[in-house]
Amino acid sequence: MTETPDNQPGQEGSRSRKTKAIQSPYDYHWLMQQLEEHGKNVYDPRFKLDDTDRPVIIKLLAYFLYDEAVAAAEGLDLQKGLLLMGPIGCGKTSLMTLIRALAPESYRPWIVSCRDISFEFGKTGYDAITCYAKKAFFPYSNIPKVHCFDDLGVEQPINYWGNSCNVMGEILLSRYDLFISHKMLTHVTTNLNSKELEEAYGNRLRSRMRAMFNLVAFGNETRDKRS
């Protein structure tokens, strides 16, 4: 539990406020209510946050609010990105879309479909890789752009002039190097588990993903919100 019942809604105060045993300036109960209202406006008036998803939502809120105390209690390293893992239809993309607005603009992730990137590779070739790696910086600066690669693992192998390439594997390997050299943050959503990720992208990338990401996972019992 990371609620702050004595908070003023979502505001920082001059004094610290308790979240049970954790000091936090945020009222997580109020934030979840606001998130649900935002979801109703963006998606559907019937949009609702499930109580079973609460542990995941708390982690995402703490991360994007840069709430160091709650993030530490939840085992999150704010210097790493997020690997959001869960079954099909559990709401990974919806939550990332809604919560990204909490981040400062320079750290707000650009959400892009892995499937679309693979099609982009089929049209433009290796420029599709450099676009999300070596060229993924704000203009005229060395500030890296934060990307969230959505649905890692659903992209299809696509050739460019007869050349085959594991496009997302190459992008993530390049972004790992930039994570080390420029602190470039990357987020990923996926339906795959750890074993399936290793099978799809190899052990070399899997080991680097451990360094790049905080693992945030929905439970297997999470219901399909599409129905």
Order of alpha helices (4+ residues) and beta strands (2+ residues): beta-beta-alpha-alpha-alpha-beta-alpha-beta-alpha-alpha-beta-beta-beta-alpha-beta-alpha-beta
